[in-house]
Amino acid sequence: MPRSRPATSRPSSSPSPSSPSPSSPSSDAASRPGAAPRVGGRPAVAVALVLGGALSLQFGSAIAVLVFERAGALGVVSLRLSVAAVVMMLVCRPRLRGRTGADWRTVACFGLSLGAMNTLFYQAVDRIPIGVAVTLEVLGPLTLSVVASRRWSSVLWAVLALAGVGLLGRGGFDRLDPAGAAFALAAGAMWAVYIVFGARTARRFSQVDGLALAMVVGAALSLPLGVASAGRALLDPVTLGLGALVALMSSVLPYSLELLALRRIAASTFAVLMSLEPAVAATAGFVVLHQRLGLLDALAIALVVAASMGAVRTSPAPSSS
């Protein structure tokens, strides 16, 4: 995430301020709000930007797993969110005055869901392969997409996704580690919540101001857990440097690339491309962590990716606000 997943993803595209939609996909996290209006451009460039963001996000998550040995999963996620929050606050410098109580409640819920999503996702990838974790996680936004569409065709995509999950859990989820699978599914549920409040935040805050503030909330949620878990290990210069690298690869760079892409392509196209994140995550797990997936595992991931794409393509267009 992550899907900061304000990713991934989970499926969930980044809602723009003018027309946020809860029915489009993204990873670790999910739905990156605050996109600028599209102004046109070369589609090939936009596709490269989206894929570049997905690669950065998932390879950043894979690198994070390597850092678990130094600071643990809770320590690494706290470093990631804290560094990302500092960078985004310095770059965005969001306006704080003149905000209503409803504004602050919305961004607080957005930040809490962001922090919970990332914390749960990192607990998952500490126990199961990252490709499998992202595949299970994407079920959260996929379920949201199916429910929001209210079309019979959505049942097909739900069945296809469940078939993929059935393949992943063949012989029982204890094959994967039940705790890891449960954490991934819980992260997916928080991804769906993240999408809903991300869309609301995008309507209330311009550009990525809301995301920057939500990052601060997410960091405040995760930092005490990270300090309690990792202690002084978080102050080690090497660990700090690796945590900063993970933050840049998994949060700052993906969001920036995706916002640039959303200026050039339709949100529906963006969402379809983001549906590929489970496959990208599996590739990152293989290259960085040497996590090999069997043929049936690859087929399961392909089924969930296909279900995500189908749900996006058949979902109704969001009404402009």
BELKA-V747117 format. One line per field, one symbol per residue. ss: DSSP state (a for helix, b for strand, c for the rest). burial: b if it has 16 or more other C-alpha atoms within 10 Angstrom, else e. Layout:
# BELKA-V747117
ss = ???
burial = ???
This chain:
# BELKA-V747117
ss = cccccbcccccccccbccccccccccccbcccccbcccccccaaaaaaaaaaaaaaaaaaaaaaaaaaaaaaaaaaaaaaaaaaaaaaaaaaccccccccaaaaaaaaaaaaaaaaaaaaaaaaaccccaaaaaaaaaaaaaaaaaaaacccaaaaaaaaaaaaaaaaccccaaaccaaaaaaaaaaaaaaaaaaaaaaaaaaaccccaaaaaaaaaaaaaaaaaaaaaaaaaaacaaaaaaaaaaaaaaaaaaaaaaaaaaccccaaaaaaaaccaaaaaaaaaaaaacccccaaaaaaaaaaaaaaaaaaaaccccccc
burial = bbbbbbbbbbbbbbbbbbbbbbbbbbbbbbbbbbbbbbeeeeeeebbebbbebbbbbbbbbbbbbbbbebbbbbbbbbbbbbbbbebbbeeeebeeeeeeeebbebbbbbbbbbbbbbbbbbbbbbbbbbbbbbbbbbbbbbbbbbebbeeeebeebbebbbbbbebbbeeebeebebebbbbbbbbbbbbbbbbbbbbbbbbbbbbbbbbbbbbbbbbbbbbebbbebbeebbeeeebbebbbbbbbbbbbbbbbbbbbbbbbbebbbbbbbbbbbbbbbbbbbbeebeeebeeebbbbbbbbbbbbbbbbebbeeeeee
